[in-house]
Amino acid sequence: MNCVFIFAGLKVLEFEKWTLDLYMGGTLAEVFGIVLVITKNLFPPKK
């Protein structure tokens, strides 16, 4: 993700604004999803 933003900032890669926004939102949602799954399995609810 960082490489894409660096290359887009250096104008090596050209994307429309909404494409980068969608990419950033999808990547952020993926990271939050992984953290959610890890924390739910690492700390199971007490019975």
C-alpha positions, -999 to +999 in steps of 0.1 A: +000+000+000+028+024+008+045+017-025+014+026-044+010+059-026+047+067-030+045+060-068+013+078-072+028+108-054+058+108-076+035+106-107+050+072-117+015+057-114-016+076-124-049+069-108-081+088-104-089+102-069-118+078-063-096+048-072-070+056-046-098+064-020-114+031-027-080+013-025-072+030+008-107+022+023-105-014+012-071-019+027-081-002+059-112-024+062-091-055+056-067-046+084-095-039+108-111-072+099-079-091+106-074-073+139-110-081+148-107-118+140-074-120+159-087-103+191-119-124+191-099-156+190-071-145+213-095-133+240-126-156+239-157-145+259-159-158+295-185-184+301 
